[in-house]
């Protein structure tokens, strides 16, 4: 398995996340993986199952670009539930 954080595989959508008053675009598997893994696990605890599914989906998508649709859908659900979109 390749390292997901280094993946430049594009997601099927670009997310614009507002965090600390700034908007950060997330367009690749690597950017998404870094975003959801760099925040502490306490911040994702409420969304633990979605967060875990998103991490796994991004790791799989970093190895197989055909899986970016599923990874994008899980990220969309996670970000929407966390009210980041």
C-alpha positions, 0 to 999 in steps of 0.5 A, a space after each residue: 500500500 502506498 502512503 496515502 498522504 503523498 497521493 496526488 490522485 484527484 478526488 471527484 470533487 474539490 472540498 472547500 473547508 473553512 477552518 479557523 476563518 480560512 478556506 482550505 481547498 482539498 482536491 487530492 487523496 493526499 490532501 484529504 488524508 492529511 487533513 483528517 489525520 492531522 487533527 487530533 482524534 478527540 476532534 473526530 471522536 463524535 464521528 469516529 465510524 465515518 472518520 475511520 471509514 474515510 481514512 480506510 477509503 483514502 488509503 485504498 484510493 491512494 492505491 487504486 484511483 477507481 476508488 476515489 468516488 467512494 472516498 469522495 462520497 465518504 469524505 462528503 458525508 464526514 464533512 457535512 456531518 461535522 458541519 465543515 462544508 
